Amino acid sequence: MRKLGMFYCLFFIVCSCTIKKNISGNYQYKSVSNGFTKEYNLSIRKDSFDMAYKSQDAYPNCVGKWEIFQDTLYLRCNKENVVTNMLSNGYMNKRDYKLKIIGNQKLMMIEENIVLNKK
């Protein structure tokens, strides 16, 4: 019984490390709602990310830093200092995101309830 418990602990540690190593990449979500397309594009690099949301009349995006805690990926957009950028249709009003890591190929945006697939 003790060996089985140690095996599960070791398996959990190995799986956690695997997820963190493979989180970098490009993720995408596309759908059509009420005749309008809705698209998220997320690019995660070693120490930063950029995310863009595309809808009918706007294409807001942001760049920032990310961190992982357990099975959740936290995205925090950099602060925008230029007022004209904040007033444009390219400014993303929401600046913090939580994504649940689902294996190595999928991320679920918790508040939006959508799944981004790795390209």
C-alpha positions as CSV (number, residue, x, y, z in Angstrom):
1,M,0.0,0.0,0.0
2,R,2.8,2.4,0.8
3,K,4.6,1.6,-2.5
4,L,1.3,2.4,-4.3
5,G,1.1,5.8,-2.6
6,M,4.6,6.6,-3.5
7,F,4.0,5.6,-7.1
8,Y,1.0,8.0,-7.3
9,C,3.0,10.8,-5.8
10,L,5.8,10.3,-8.3
11,F,3.4,10.0,-11.2
12,F,1.8,13.3,-10.1
13,I,5.1,15.1,-10.0
14,V,6.2,13.8,-13.4
15,C,2.8,14.8,-15.0
16,S,3.1,18.3,-13.4
17,C,6.6,18.8,-14.8
18,T,5.5,17.7,-18.2
19,I,2.6,20.2,-18.4
20,K,4.8,23.1,-17.4
21,K,7.4,22.3,-20.0
22,N,4.9,22.0,-22.9
23,I,2.8,25.1,-22.1
24,S,4.6,27.3,-24.6
25,G,3.0,27.6,-28.0
26,N,0.1,29.1,-30.0
27,Y,-3.5,28.4,-28.9
28,Q,-6.7,29.3,-30.8
29,Y,-10.4,29.4,-30.4
30,K,-12.9,30.2,-33.2
31,S,-16.7,30.2,-33.2
32,V,-19.7,31.9,-34.8
33,S,-22.4,33.4,-32.6
34,N,-25.4,35.2,-34.0
35,G,-23.7,35.4,-37.4
36,F,-20.6,37.0,-36.0
37,T,-17.2,35.3,-35.6
38,K,-15.4,35.3,-32.3
39,E,-11.8,34.4,-32.2
40,Y,-9.1,34.2,-29.5
41,N,-5.4,33.8,-30.3
42,L,-2.9,33.2,-27.5
43,S,0.8,32.9,-28.0
44,I,2.8,31.8,-24.9
45,R,6.6,32.2,-24.9
46,K,9.1,31.3,-22.3
47,D,8.5,34.4,-20.1
48,S,5.7,36.4,-21.8
49,F,2.5,36.0,-23.8
50,D,0.4,38.0,-26.2
51,M,-3.3,37.5,-26.6
52,A,-5.8,38.9,-29.2
53,Y,-9.5,38.8,-29.4
54,K,-11.2,39.3,-32.7
55,S,-14.8,40.2,-33.2
56,Q,-16.8,42.0,-35.8
57,D,-15.6,45.6,-35.2
58,A,-12.7,45.2,-32.8
59,Y,-9.3,43.5,-32.5
60,P,-8.1,44.2,-28.9
61,N,-4.9,42.6,-27.8
62,C,-2.5,42.7,-24.9
63,V,1.0,41.6,-24.0
64,G,2.1,40.5,-20.5
65,K,3.6,38.0,-18.1
66,W,2.3,34.6,-17.1
67,E,2.7,32.2,-14.2
68,I,1.4,28.8,-13.3
69,F,0.1,27.7,-9.9
70,Q,-1.0,24.0,-9.7
71,D,-3.2,23.5,-12.8
72,T,-4.1,27.1,-13.5
73,L,-2.3,29.5,-15.8
74,Y,-2.6,33.2,-14.8
75,L,-2.1,35.9,-17.5
76,R,-1.6,39.5,-16.5
77,C,-1.5,42.1,-19.2
78,N,1.1,44.9,-19.0
79,K,-0.1,48.3,-17.9
80,E,-0.9,50.6,-20.8
81,N,0.5,54.1,-20.3
82,V,-0.6,55.8,-23.5
83,V,-4.2,57.2,-23.2
84,T,-4.9,57.1,-26.9
85,N,-4.2,53.4,-26.9
86,M,-6.7,52.8,-24.1
87,L,-9.3,54.6,-26.1
88,S,-8.8,52.7,-29.3
89,N,-10.6,49.5,-30.4
90,G,-7.3,47.6,-29.9
91,Y,-7.2,48.0,-26.1
92,M,-8.3,45.0,-24.1
93,N,-10.3,46.2,-21.1
94,K,-9.9,43.0,-19.2
95,R,-6.3,42.7,-18.0
96,D,-6.2,39.5,-16.0
97,Y,-7.2,36.0,-17.1
98,K,-7.3,32.5,-15.5
99,L,-6.9,29.4,-17.7
100,K,-7.2,25.9,-16.6
101,I,-4.5,23.6,-18.1
102,I,-6.2,20.6,-19.7
103,G,-3.3,18.3,-20.7
104,N,-0.6,19.6,-23.1
105,Q,-2.9,20.7,-25.9
106,K,-5.8,22.6,-24.4
107,L,-6.4,25.6,-22.1
108,M,-9.8,26.5,-20.8
109,M,-10.6,30.2,-20.1
110,I,-12.4,29.8,-16.8
111,E,-14.6,33.0,-16.9
112,E,-15.4,32.7,-20.7
113,N,-16.0,28.9,-20.5
114,I,-14.2,28.3,-23.8
115,V,-11.4,25.9,-24.7
116,L,-8.3,27.1,-26.6
117,N,-6.6,24.4,-28.7
118,K,-2.9,24.3,-29.4
119,K,-2.1,24.8,-33.1
